[in-house]
């Protein structure tokens, strides 16, 4: 199973409340923090919601 490396590249200041909650649910806290998540439909849906705040790489 593939994994995704997700990096928060933009601050959540000024973002909508649901976008902030999505970033928190992904496990990201500060700018440039990195997490690895499994590549599944749930994760892809969350990333679609915050695609302007994160950078995604396949691992």
PDBQT receptor file of N, H, CA, C and O in Angstrom, charges set to zero:
ATOM      1  N   UNK A   1       0.840  -1.183   0.000  1.00  0.00    +0.000 N 
ATOM      2  CA  UNK A   1       0.000   0.000   0.000  1.00  0.00    +0.000 C 
ATOM      3  C   UNK A   1       0.885   1.247   0.000  1.00  0.00    +0.000 C 
ATOM      4  O   UNK A   1       1.875   1.320   0.728  1.00  0.00    +0.000 OA
ATOM      5  N   UNK A   2       0.522   2.198  -0.806  1.00  0.00    +0.000 N 
ATOM      6  H   UNK A   2      -0.283   2.138  -1.397  1.00  0.00    +0.000 HD
ATOM      7  CA  UNK A   2       1.300   3.431  -0.927  1.00  0.00    +0.000 C 
ATOM      8  C   UNK A   2       1.022   4.365   0.251  1.00  0.00    +0.000 C 
ATOM      9  O   UNK A   2      -0.031   4.306   0.886  1.00  0.00    +0.000 OA
ATOM     10  N   UNK A   3       1.990   5.218   0.517  1.00  0.00    +0.000 N 
ATOM     11  H   UNK A   3       2.845   5.267   0.002  1.00  0.00    +0.000 HD
ATOM     12  CA  UNK A   3       1.808   6.237   1.540  1.00  0.00    +0.000 C 
ATOM     13  C   UNK A   3       2.052   7.609   0.928  1.00  0.00    +0.000 C 
ATOM     14  O   UNK A   3       2.718   7.740  -0.099  1.00  0.00    +0.000 OA
ATOM     15  N   UNK A   4       1.505   8.617   1.573  1.00  0.00    +0.000 N 
ATOM     16  H   UNK A   4       0.964   8.510   2.407  1.00  0.00    +0.000 HD
ATOM     17  CA  UNK A   4       1.651   9.996   1.122  1.00  0.00    +0.000 C 
ATOM     18  C   UNK A   4       2.412  10.778   2.177  1.00  0.00    +0.000 C 
ATOM     19  O   UNK A   4       2.119  10.664   3.367  1.00  0.00    +0.000 OA
ATOM     20  N   UNK A   5       3.380  11.565   1.755  1.00  0.00    +0.000 N 
ATOM     21  H   UNK A   5       3.618  11.657   0.789  1.00  0.00    +0.000 HD
ATOM     22  CA  UNK A   5       4.094  12.473   2.653  1.00  0.00    +0.000 C 
ATOM     23  C   UNK A   5       3.456  13.846   2.482  1.00  0.00    +0.000 C 
ATOM     24  O   UNK A   5       3.498  14.433   1.402  1.00  0.00    +0.000 OA
ATOM     25  N   UNK A   6       2.867  14.346   3.560  1.00  0.00    +0.000 N 
ATOM     26  H   UNK A   6       2.833  13.868   4.438  1.00  0.00    +0.000 HD
ATOM     27  CA  UNK A   6       2.104  15.593   3.521  1.00  0.00    +0.000 C 
ATOM     28  C   UNK A   6       2.859  16.648   4.324  1.00  0.00    +0.000 C 
ATOM     29  O   UNK A   6       3.214  16.426   5.482  1.00  0.00    +0.000 OA
ATOM     30  N   UNK A   7       3.101  17.799   3.694  1.00  0.00    +0.000 N 
ATOM     31  H   UNK A   7       2.814  17.979   2.754  1.00  0.00    +0.000 HD
ATOM     32  CA  UNK A   7       3.817  18.896   4.335  1.00  0.00    +0.000 C 
ATOM     33  C   UNK A   7       2.921  20.126   4.357  1.00  0.00    +0.000 C 
ATOM     34  O   UNK A   7       2.348  20.501   3.334  1.00  0.00    +0.000 OA
ATOM     35  N   UNK A   8       2.802  20.749   5.518  1.00  0.00    +0.000 N 
ATOM     36  H   UNK A   8       3.267  20.444   6.349  1.00  0.00    +0.000 HD
ATOM     37  CA  UNK A   8       2.044  21.995   5.638  1.00  0.00    +0.000 C 
ATOM     38  C   UNK A   8       2.953  23.136   5.185  1.00  0.00    +0.000 C 
ATOM     39  O   UNK A   8       3.943  23.441   5.851  1.00  0.00    +0.000 OA
ATOM     40  N   UNK A   9       2.622  23.770   4.054  1.00  0.00    +0.000 N 
ATOM     41  H   UNK A   9       1.818  23.522   3.513  1.00  0.00    +0.000 HD
ATOM     42  CA  UNK A   9       3.500  24.803   3.497  1.00  0.00    +0.000 C 
ATOM     43  C   UNK A   9       2.951  26.212   3.684  1.00  0.00    +0.000 C 
ATOM     44  O   UNK A   9       3.662  27.188   3.447  1.00  0.00    +0.000 OA
ATOM     45  N   UNK A  10       1.713  26.326   4.099  1.00  0.00    +0.000 N 
ATOM     46  H   UNK A  10       1.135  25.533   4.291  1.00  0.00    +0.000 HD
ATOM     47  CA  UNK A  10       1.112  27.635   4.280  1.00  0.00    +0.000 C 
ATOM     48  C   UNK A  10       0.391  27.664   5.623  1.00  0.00    +0.000 C 
ATOM     49  O   UNK A  10      -0.180  26.655   6.038  1.00  0.00    +0.000 OA
ATOM     50  N   UNK A  11       0.410  28.786   6.295  1.00  0.00    +0.000 N 
ATOM     51  H   UNK A  11       0.874  29.605   5.957  1.00  0.00    +0.000 HD
ATOM     52  CA  UNK A  11      -0.206  28.923   7.603  1.00  0.00    +0.000 C 
ATOM     53  C   UNK A  11      -1.727  28.810   7.514  1.00  0.00    +0.000 C 
ATOM     54  O   UNK A  11      -2.333  29.113   6.487  1.00  0.00    +0.000 OA
ATOM     55  N   UNK A  12      -2.325  28.366   8.615  1.00  0.00    +0.000 N 
ATOM     56  H   UNK A  12      -1.834  28.119   9.450  1.00  0.00    +0.000 HD
ATOM     57  CA  UNK A  12      -3.788  28.264   8.664  1.00  0.00    +0.000 C 
ATOM     58  C   UNK A  12      -4.434  29.553   9.178  1.00  0.00    +0.000 C 
ATOM     59  O   UNK A  12      -5.653  29.610   9.338  1.00  0.00    +0.000 OA
ATOM     60  N   UNK A  13      -3.632  30.580   9.435  1.00  0.00    +0.000 N 
ATOM     61  H   UNK A  13      -2.642  30.534   9.305  1.00  0.00    +0.000 HD
ATOM     62  CA  UNK A  13      -4.198  31.861   9.841  1.00  0.00    +0.000 C 
ATOM     63  C   UNK A  13      -5.043  32.396   8.686  1.00  0.00    +0.000 C 
ATOM     64  O   UNK A  13      -4.554  32.519   7.563  1.00  0.00    +0.000 OA
ATOM     65  N   UNK A  14      -6.268  32.703   8.949  1.00  0.00    +0.000 N 
ATOM     66  H   UNK A  14      -6.665  32.603   9.861  1.00  0.00    +0.000 HD
ATOM     67  CA  UNK A  14      -7.159  33.203   7.919  1.00  0.00    +0.000 C 
ATOM     68  C   UNK A  14      -7.918  32.112   7.186  1.00  0.00    +0.000 C 
ATOM     69  O   UNK A  14      -8.790  32.410   6.370  1.00  0.00    +0.000 OA
ATOM     70  N   UNK A  15      -7.603  30.849   7.463  1.00  0.00    +0.000 N 
ATOM     71  H   UNK A  15      -6.895  30.607   8.126  1.00  0.00    +0.000 HD
ATOM     72  CA  UNK A  15      -8.314  29.743   6.824  1.00  0.00    +0.000 C 
ATOM     73  C   UNK A  15      -9.665  29.550   7.509  1.00  0.00    +0.000 C 
ATOM     74  O   UNK A  15      -9.875  29.995   8.638  1.00  0.00    +0.000 OA
ATOM     75  N   UNK A  16     -10.567  28.886   6.813  1.00  0.00    +0.000 N 
ATOM     76  H   UNK A  16     -10.397  28.524   5.896  1.00  0.00    +0.000 HD
ATOM     77  CA  UNK A  16     -11.879  28.596   7.378  1.00  0.00    +0.000 C 
ATOM     78  C   UNK A  16     -11.752  27.583   8.517  1.00  0.00    +0.000 C 
ATOM     79  O   UNK A  16     -10.777  26.834   8.590  1.00  0.00    +0.000 OA
ATOM     80  N   UNK A  17     -12.740  27.570   9.394  1.00  0.00    +0.000 N 
ATOM     81  H   UNK A  17     -13.532  28.178   9.335  1.00  0.00    +0.000 HD
ATOM     82  CA  UNK A  17     -12.690  26.698  10.565  1.00  0.00    +0.000 C 
ATOM     83  C   UNK A  17     -12.635  25.220  10.182  1.00  0.00    +0.000 C 
ATOM     84  O   UNK A  17     -11.928  24.444  10.824  1.00  0.00    +0.000 OA
ATOM     85  N   UNK A  18     -13.371  24.824   9.146  1.00  0.00    +0.000 N 
ATOM     86  H   UNK A  18     -13.946  25.455   8.625  1.00  0.00    +0.000 HD
ATOM     87  CA  UNK A  18     -13.341  23.412   8.758  1.00  0.00    +0.000 C 
ATOM     88  C   UNK A  18     -11.993  23.031   8.145  1.00  0.00    +0.000 C 
ATOM     89  O   UNK A  18     -11.570  21.881   8.259  1.00  0.00    +0.000 OA
ATOM     90  N   UNK A  19     -11.319  23.973   7.504  1.00  0.00    +0.000 N 
ATOM     91  H   UNK A  19     -11.662  24.907   7.411  1.00  0.00    +0.000 HD
ATOM     92  CA  UNK A  19      -9.993  23.699   6.963  1.00  0.00    +0.000 C 
ATOM     93  C   UNK A  19      -8.977  23.552   8.090  1.00  0.00    +0.000 C 
ATOM     94  O   UNK A  19      -8.098  22.692   8.026  1.00  0.00    +0.000 OA
ATOM     95  N   UNK A  20      -9.091  24.380   9.115  1.00  0.00    +0.000 N 
ATOM     96  H   UNK A  20      -9.804  25.078   9.168  1.00  0.00    +0.000 HD
ATOM     97  CA  UNK A  20      -8.207  24.260  10.281  1.00  0.00    +0.000 C 
ATOM     98  C   UNK A  20      -8.414  22.911  10.965  1.00  0.00    +0.000 C 
ATOM     99  O   UNK A  20      -7.452  22.276  11.395  1.00  0.00    +0.000 OA
ATOM    100  N   UNK A  21      -9.659  22.480  11.064  1.00  0.00    +0.000 N 
ATOM    101  H   UNK A  21     -10.441  22.996  10.715  1.00  0.00    +0.000 HD
ATOM    102  CA  UNK A  21      -9.959  21.191  11.683  1.00  0.00    +0.000 C 
ATOM    103  C   UNK A  21      -9.397  20.039  10.856  1.00  0.00    +0.000 C 
ATOM    104  O   UNK A  21      -8.932  19.043  11.409  1.00  0.00    +0.000 OA
ATOM    105  N   UNK A  22      -9.440  20.173   9.542  1.00  0.00    +0.000 N 
ATOM    106  H   UNK A  22      -9.817  20.983   9.093  1.00  0.00    +0.000 HD
ATOM    107  CA  UNK A  22      -8.898  19.136   8.667  1.00  0.00    +0.000 C 
ATOM    108  C   UNK A  22      -7.388  19.036   8.826  1.00  0.00    +0.000 C 
ATOM    109  O   UNK A  22      -6.844  17.934   8.893  1.00  0.00    +0.000 OA
ATOM    110  N   UNK A  23      -6.705  20.173   8.888  1.00  0.00    +0.000 N 
ATOM    111  H   UNK A  23      -7.147  21.069   8.834  1.00  0.00    +0.000 HD
ATOM    112  CA  UNK A  23      -5.256  20.180   9.095  1.00  0.00    +0.000 C 
ATOM    113  C   UNK A  23      -4.911  19.513  10.424  1.00  0.00    +0.000 C 
ATOM    114  O   UNK A  23      -3.964  18.730  10.497  1.00  0.00    +0.000 OA
ATOM    115  N   UNK A  24      -5.660  19.814  11.459  1.00  0.00    +0.000 N 
ATOM    116  H   UNK A  24      -6.429  20.450  11.400  1.00  0.00    +0.000 HD
ATOM    117  CA  UNK A  24      -5.428  19.218  12.774  1.00  0.00    +0.000 C 
ATOM    118  C   UNK A  24      -5.684  17.711  12.738  1.00  0.00    +0.000 C 
ATOM    119  O   UNK A  24      -4.942  16.941  13.348  1.00  0.00    +0.000 OA
ATOM    120  N   UNK A  25      -6.728  17.290  12.028  1.00  0.00    +0.000 N 
ATOM    121  H   UNK A  25      -7.331  17.916  11.533  1.00  0.00    +0.000 HD
ATOM    122  CA  UNK A  25      -7.052  15.870  11.923  1.00  0.00    +0.000 C 
ATOM    123  C   UNK A  25      -5.978  15.102  11.145  1.00  0.00    +0.000 C 
ATOM    124  O   UNK A  25      -5.762  13.914  11.388  1.00  0.00    +0.000 OA
ATOM    125  N   UNK A  26      -5.319  15.771  10.226  1.00  0.00    +0.000 N 
ATOM    126  H   UNK A  26      -5.494  16.735  10.029  1.00  0.00    +0.000 HD
ATOM    127  CA  UNK A  26      -4.221  15.137   9.495  1.00  0.00    +0.000 C 
ATOM    128  C   UNK A  26      -2.977  14.991  10.361  1.00  0.00    +0.000 C 
ATOM    129  O   UNK A  26      -2.065  14.241  10.013  1.00  0.00    +0.000 OA
ATOM    130  N   UNK A  27      -2.932  15.697  11.484  1.00  0.00    +0.000 N 
ATOM    131  H   UNK A  27      -3.673  16.306  11.767  1.00  0.00    +0.000 HD
ATOM    132  CA  UNK A  27      -1.786  15.604  12.387  1.00  0.00    +0.000 C 
ATOM    133  C   UNK A  27      -0.739  16.662  12.147  1.00  0.00    +0.000 C 
ATOM    134  O   UNK A  27       0.382  16.546  12.641  1.00  0.00    +0.000 OA
ATOM    135  N   UNK A  28      -1.083  17.697  11.395  1.00  0.00    +0.000 N 
ATOM    136  H   UNK A  28      -1.994  17.791  10.993  1.00  0.00    +0.000 HD
ATOM    137  CA  UNK A  28      -0.153  18.789  11.114  1.00  0.00    +0.000 C 
ATOM    138  C   UNK A  28      -0.372  19.906  12.129  1.00  0.00    +0.000 C 
ATOM    139  O   UNK A  28      -1.505  20.203  12.506  1.00  0.00    +0.000 OA
ATOM    140  N   UNK A  29       0.726  20.521  12.565  1.00  0.00    +0.000 N 
ATOM    141  H   UNK A  29       1.647  20.280  12.258  1.00  0.00    +0.000 HD
ATOM    142  CA  UNK A  29       0.613  21.566  13.578  1.00  0.00    +0.000 C 
ATOM    143  C   UNK A  29       1.201  22.880  13.085  1.00  0.00    +0.000 C 
ATOM    144  O   UNK A  29       0.473  23.852  12.884  1.00  0.00    +0.000 OA
ATOM    145  N   UNK A  30       2.503  22.913  12.893  1.00  0.00    +0.000 N 
ATOM    146  H   UNK A  30       3.094  22.123  13.057  1.00  0.00    +0.000 HD
ATOM    147  CA  UNK A  30       3.169  24.141  12.479  1.00  0.00    +0.000 C 
ATOM    148  C   UNK A  30       3.509  24.076  10.988  1.00  0.00    +0.000 C 
ATOM    149  O   UNK A  30       3.486  23.004  10.382  1.00  0.00    +0.000 OA
ATOM    150  N   UNK A  31       3.819  25.221  10.414  1.00  0.00    +0.000 N 
ATOM    151  H   UNK A  31       3.837  26.091  10.906  1.00  0.00    +0.000 HD
ATOM    152  CA  UNK A  31       4.274  25.276   9.034  1.00  0.00    +0.000 C 
ATOM    153  C   UNK A  31       5.530  24.425   8.881  1.00  0.00    +0.000 C 
ATOM    154  O   UNK A  31       6.385  24.415   9.766  1.00  0.00    +0.000 OA
ATOM    155  N   UNK A  32       5.641  23.726   7.784  1.00  0.00    +0.000 N 
ATOM    156  H   UNK A  32       4.946  23.734   7.065  1.00  0.00    +0.000 HD
ATOM    157  CA  UNK A  32       6.732  22.813   7.450  1.00  0.00    +0.000 C 
ATOM    158  C   UNK A  32       6.714  21.520   8.262  1.00  0.00    +0.000 C 
ATOM    159  O   UNK A  32       7.680  20.758   8.207  1.00  0.00    +0.000 OA
ATOM    160  N   UNK A  33       5.648  21.249   9.011  1.00  0.00    +0.000 N 
ATOM    161  H   UNK A  33       4.863  21.868   9.055  1.00  0.00    +0.000 HD
ATOM    162  CA  UNK A  33       5.556  19.953   9.674  1.00  0.00    +0.000 C 
ATOM    163  C   UNK A  33       5.152  18.900   8.648  1.00  0.00    +0.000 C 
ATOM    164  O   UNK A  33       4.432  19.191   7.692  1.00  0.00    +0.000 OA
ATOM    165  N   UNK A  34       5.626  17.671   8.859  1.00  0.00    +0.000 N 
ATOM    166  H   UNK A  34       6.211  17.435   9.635  1.00  0.00    +0.000 HD
ATOM    167  CA  UNK A  34       5.449  16.599   7.881  1.00  0.00    +0.000 C 
ATOM    168  C   UNK A  34       4.843  15.382   8.565  1.00  0.00    +0.000 C 
ATOM    169  O   UNK A  34       5.245  15.017   9.670  1.00  0.00    +0.000 OA
ATOM    170  N   UNK A  35       3.864  14.749   7.895  1.00  0.00    +0.000 N 
ATOM    171  H   UNK A  35       3.538  15.045   6.997  1.00  0.00    +0.000 HD
ATOM    172  CA  UNK A  35       3.302  13.482   8.350  1.00  0.00    +0.000 C 
ATOM    173  C   UNK A  35       3.217  12.539   7.154  1.00  0.00    +0.000 C 
ATOM    174  O   UNK A  35       3.195  12.972   6.002  1.00  0.00    +0.000 OA
ATOM    175  N   UNK A  36       3.170  11.256   7.448  1.00  0.00    +0.000 N 
ATOM    176  H   UNK A  36       3.188  10.904   8.384  1.00  0.00    +0.000 HD
ATOM    177  CA  UNK A  36       2.960  10.259   6.405  1.00  0.00    +0.000 C 
ATOM    178  C   UNK A  36       1.656   9.548   6.699  1.00  0.00    +0.000 C 
ATOM    179  O   UNK A  36       1.446   9.053   7.806  1.00  0.00    +0.000 OA
ATOM    180  N   UNK A  37       0.782   9.497   5.710  1.00  0.00    +0.000 N 
ATOM    181  H   UNK A  37       0.953   9.898   4.811  1.00  0.00    +0.000 HD
ATOM    182  CA  UNK A  37      -0.540   8.889   5.844  1.00  0.00    +0.000 C 
ATOM    183  C   UNK A  37      -0.732   7.872   4.727  1.00  0.00    +0.000 C 
ATOM    184  O   UNK A  37      -0.113   7.996   3.670  1.00  0.00    +0.000 OA
ATOM    185  N   UNK A  38      -1.580   6.869   4.944  1.00  0.00    +0.000 N 
ATOM    186  H   UNK A  38      -2.082   6.769   5.803  1.00  0.00    +0.000 HD
ATOM    187  CA  UNK A  38      -1.865   5.913   3.876  1.00  0.00    +0.000 C 
ATOM    188  C   UNK A  38      -2.642   6.580   2.748  1.00  0.00    +0.000 C 
ATOM    189  O   UNK A  38      -3.427   7.502   2.972  1.00  0.00    +0.000 OA
ATOM    190  N   UNK A  39      -2.411   6.100   1.548  1.00  0.00    +0.000 N 
ATOM    191  H   UNK A  39      -1.774   5.351   1.366  1.00  0.00    +0.000 HD
ATOM    192  CA  UNK A  39      -3.094   6.652   0.372  1.00  0.00    +0.000 C 
ATOM    193  C   UNK A  39      -4.423   5.932   0.205  1.00  0.00    +0.000 C 
ATOM    194  O   UNK A  39      -4.494   4.870  -0.414  1.00  0.00    +0.000 OA
ATOM    195  N   UNK A  40      -5.482   6.525   0.768  1.00  0.00    +0.000 N 
ATOM    196  H   UNK A  40      -5.424   7.387   1.271  1.00  0.00    +0.000 HD
ATOM    197  CA  UNK A  40      -6.820   5.961   0.615  1.00  0.00    +0.000 C 
ATOM    198  C   UNK A  40      -7.817   7.078   0.339  1.00  0.00    +0.000 C 
ATOM    199  O   UNK A  40      -7.448   8.252   0.313  1.00  0.00    +0.000 OA
ATOM    200  N   UNK A  41      -9.058   6.721   0.137  1.00  0.00    +0.000 N 
ATOM    201  H   UNK A  41      -9.358   5.767   0.158  1.00  0.00    +0.000 HD
ATOM    202  CA  UNK A  41     -10.079   7.694  -0.249  1.00  0.00    +0.000 C 
ATOM    203  C   UNK A  41     -10.311   8.739   0.845  1.00  0.00    +0.000 C 
ATOM    204  O   UNK A  41     -10.544   9.910   0.543  1.00  0.00    +0.000 OA
ATOM    205  N   UNK A  42     -10.250   8.330   2.093  1.00  0.00    +0.000 N 
ATOM    206  H   UNK A  42     -10.061   7.379   2.339  1.00  0.00    +0.000 HD
ATOM    207  CA  UNK A  42     -10.470   9.259   3.205  1.00  0.00    +0.000 C 
ATOM    208  C   UNK A  42      -9.393  10.338   3.233  1.00  0.00    +0.000 C 
ATOM    209  O   UNK A  42      -9.696  11.526   3.347  1.00  0.00    +0.000 OA
ATOM    210  N   UNK A  43      -8.143   9.919   3.130  1.00  0.00    +0.000 N 
ATOM    211  H   UNK A  43      -7.897   8.955   3.038  1.00  0.00    +0.000 HD
ATOM    212  CA  UNK A  43      -7.034  10.865   3.144  1.00  0.00    +0.000 C 
ATOM    213  C   UNK A  43      -7.087  11.781   1.927  1.00  0.00    +0.000 C 
ATOM    214  O   UNK A  43      -6.854  12.984   2.048  1.00  0.00    +0.000 OA
ATOM    215  N   UNK A  44      -7.390  11.226   0.763  1.00  0.00    +0.000 N 
ATOM    216  H   UNK A  44      -7.579  10.249   0.665  1.00  0.00    +0.000 HD
ATOM    217  CA  UNK A  44      -7.481  12.027  -0.459  1.00  0.00    +0.000 C 
ATOM    218  C   UNK A  44      -8.575  13.088  -0.349  1.00  0.00    +0.000 C 
ATOM    219  O   UNK A  44      -8.395  14.211  -0.821  1.00  0.00    +0.000 OA
ATOM    220  N   UNK A  45      -9.692  12.748   0.263  1.00  0.00    +0.000 N 
ATOM    221  H   UNK A  45      -9.838  11.836   0.647  1.00  0.00    +0.000 HD
ATOM    222  CA  UNK A  45     -10.769  13.716   0.451  1.00  0.00    +0.000 C 
ATOM    223  C   UNK A  45     -10.363  14.861   1.361  1.00  0.00    +0.000 C 
ATOM    224  O   UNK A  45     -10.703  16.018   1.114  1.00  0.00    +0.000 OA
ATOM    225  N   UNK A  46      -9.625  14.522   2.429  1.00  0.00    +0.000 N 
ATOM    226  H   UNK A  46      -9.349  13.583   2.630  1.00  0.00    +0.000 HD
ATOM    227  CA  UNK A  46      -9.150  15.561   3.337  1.00  0.00    +0.000 C 
ATOM    228  C   UNK A  46      -8.148  16.468   2.632  1.00  0.00    +0.000 C 
ATOM    229  O   UNK A  46      -8.163  17.684   2.826  1.00  0.00    +0.000 OA
ATOM    230  N   UNK A  47      -7.279  15.876   1.815  1.00  0.00    +0.000 N 
ATOM    231  H   UNK A  47      -7.268  14.889   1.658  1.00  0.00    +0.000 HD
ATOM    232  CA  UNK A  47      -6.285  16.673   1.107  1.00  0.00    +0.000 C 
ATOM    233  C   UNK A  47      -6.925  17.581   0.068  1.00  0.00    +0.000 C 
ATOM    234  O   UNK A  47      -6.439  18.688  -0.165  1.00  0.00    +0.000 OA
ATOM    235  N   UNK A  48      -8.010  17.129  -0.562  1.00  0.00    +0.000 N 
ATOM    236  H   UNK A  48      -8.404  16.230  -0.372  1.00  0.00    +0.000 HD
ATOM    237  CA  UNK A  48      -8.695  17.956  -1.544  1.00  0.00    +0.000 C 
ATOM    238  C   UNK A  48      -9.242  19.232  -0.896  1.00  0.00    +0.000 C 
ATOM    239  O   UNK A  48      -9.271  20.294  -1.518  1.00  0.00    +0.000 OA
ATOM    240  N   UNK A  49      -9.671  19.110   0.358  1.00  0.00    +0.000 N 
ATOM    241  H   UNK A  49      -9.647  18.247   0.864  1.00  0.00    +0.000 HD
ATOM    242  CA  UNK A  49     -10.239  20.249   1.068  1.00  0.00    +0.000 C 
ATOM    243  C   UNK A  49      -9.190  21.311   1.401  1.00  0.00    +0.000 C 
ATOM    244  O   UNK A  49      -9.513  22.496   1.488  1.00  0.00    +0.000 OA
ATOM    245  N   UNK A  50      -7.937  20.890   1.588  1.00  0.00    +0.000 N 
ATOM    246  H   UNK A  50      -7.675  19.928   1.518  1.00  0.00    +0.000 HD
ATOM    247  CA  UNK A  50      -6.883  21.825   1.998  1.00  0.00    +0.000 C 
ATOM    248  C   UNK A  50      -5.718  21.823   1.007  1.00  0.00    +0.000 C 
ATOM    249  O   UNK A  50      -4.576  22.064   1.401  1.00  0.00    +0.000 OA
ATOM    250  N   UNK A  51      -5.984  21.561  -0.249  1.00  0.00    +0.000 N 
ATOM    251  H   UNK A  51      -6.911  21.365  -0.569  1.00  0.00    +0.000 HD
ATOM    252  CA  UNK A  51      -4.918  21.425  -1.250  1.00  0.00    +0.000 C 
ATOM    253  C   UNK A  51      -4.099  22.694  -1.422  1.00  0.00    +0.000 C 
ATOM    254  O   UNK A  51      -2.955  22.622  -1.871  1.00  0.00    +0.000 OA
ATOM    255  N   UNK A  52      -4.650  23.855  -1.078  1.00  0.00    +0.000 N 
ATOM    256  H   UNK A  52      -5.579  23.913  -0.713  1.00  0.00    +0.000 HD
ATOM    257  CA  UNK A  52      -3.913  25.112  -1.215  1.00  0.00    +0.000 C 
ATOM    258  C   UNK A  52      -2.977  25.373  -0.033  1.00  0.00    +0.000 C 
ATOM    259  O   UNK A  52      -2.200  26.327  -0.061  1.00  0.00    +0.000 OA
ATOM    260  N   UNK A  53      -3.043  24.535   1.004  1.00  0.00    +0.000 N 
ATOM    261  H   UNK A  53      -3.674  23.759   1.027  1.00  0.00    +0.000 HD
ATOM    262  CA  UNK A  53      -2.213  24.724   2.194  1.00  0.00    +0.000 C 
ATOM    263  C   UNK A  53      -1.104  23.690   2.327  1.00  0.00    +0.000 C 
ATOM    264  O   UNK A  53      -0.182  23.872   3.122  1.00  0.00    +0.000 OA
ATOM    265  N   UNK A  54      -1.182  22.596   1.551  1.00  0.00    +0.000 N 
ATOM    266  H   UNK A  54      -1.931  22.448   0.905  1.00  0.00    +0.000 HD
ATOM    267  CA  UNK A  54      -0.253  21.489   1.733  1.00  0.00    +0.000 C 
ATOM    268  C   UNK A  54       0.474  21.122   0.447  1.00  0.00    +0.000 C 
ATOM    269  O   UNK A  54       0.057  21.479  -0.654  1.00  0.00    +0.000 OA
ATOM    270  N   UNK A  55       1.581  20.392   0.625  1.00  0.00    +0.000 N 
ATOM    271  H   UNK A  55       1.919  20.102   1.519  1.00  0.00    +0.000 HD
ATOM    272  CA  UNK A  55       2.309  19.796  -0.495  1.00  0.00    +0.000 C 
ATOM    273  C   UNK A  55       2.278  18.291  -0.262  1.00  0.00    +0.000 C 
ATOM    274  O   UNK A  55       2.528  17.827   0.851  1.00  0.00    +0.000 OA
ATOM    275  N   UNK A  56       1.970  17.528  -1.310  1.00  0.00    +0.000 N 
ATOM    276  H   UNK A  56       1.766  17.905  -2.214  1.00  0.00    +0.000 HD
ATOM    277  CA  UNK A  56       1.819  16.076  -1.181  1.00  0.00    +0.000 C 
ATOM    278  C   UNK A  56       2.792  15.377  -2.096  1.00  0.00    +0.000 C 
ATOM    279  O   UNK A  56       2.925  15.733  -3.267  1.00  0.00    +0.000 OA
ATOM    280  N   UNK A  57       3.483  14.364  -1.555  1.00  0.00    +0.000 N 
ATOM    281  H   UNK A  57       3.375  14.074  -0.604  1.00  0.00    +0.000 HD
ATOM    282  CA  UNK A  57       4.408  13.539  -2.324  1.00  0.00    +0.000 C 
ATOM    283  C   UNK A  57       4.074  12.082  -2.073  1.00  0.00    +0.000 C 
ATOM    284  O   UNK A  57       3.726  11.710  -0.952  1.00  0.00    +0.000 OA
ATOM    285  N   UNK A  58       4.176  11.247  -3.109  1.00  0.00    +0.000 N 
ATOM    286  H   UNK A  58       4.459  11.549  -4.019  1.00  0.00    +0.000 HD
ATOM    287  CA  UNK A  58       4.009   9.812  -2.927  1.00  0.00    +0.000 C 
ATOM    288  C   UNK A  58       5.335   9.225  -2.464  1.00  0.00    +0.000 C 
ATOM    289  O   UNK A  58       6.398   9.584  -2.968  1.00  0.00    +0.000 OA
ATOM    290  N   UNK A  59       5.254   8.316  -1.494  1.00  0.00    +0.000 N 
ATOM    291  H   UNK A  59       4.390   8.024  -1.084  1.00  0.00    +0.000 HD
ATOM    292  CA  UNK A  59       6.457   7.693  -0.960  1.00  0.00    +0.000 C 
ATOM    293  C   UNK A  59       6.488   6.244  -1.402  1.00  0.00    +0.000 C 
ATOM    294  O   UNK A  59       7.422   5.516  -1.066  1.00  0.00    +0.000 OA
TER     295      UNK A  59
